[in-house]
Amino acid sequence: MLIGWAQVCRSKVREEEAIRRLAVYSHSPPDLRCNAIVTNLDTFHDAFGVREGDALYRRARRHRVAGDRLVAGVDAPGHPTA
């Protein structure tokens, strides 16, 4: 699931084109669209061994997948409210 999502979101554009797209497109840039979503999932952190101090580590409220459904608002391990 996670690799497929990254493949769907990948793109390669020159810096000038990326800046132009920010001005005219309603969607966020592909790297942000991909990374901002998956860093909210415990599954992502577990699958890729993301730990505190890593660039894509998200400490605050993450979500987990239970079977085929998303369970929202689960506090991350080690979070003060966990």
Secondary structure, DSSP 8 states (H G I E B T S, - for coil): -HHHHHHHH-----HHHHHHHHHH-SS--HHHHHHHHHTTBHHHHHHHT--TTSTT---S-EEEEETTEEEEEE--TT-TT-
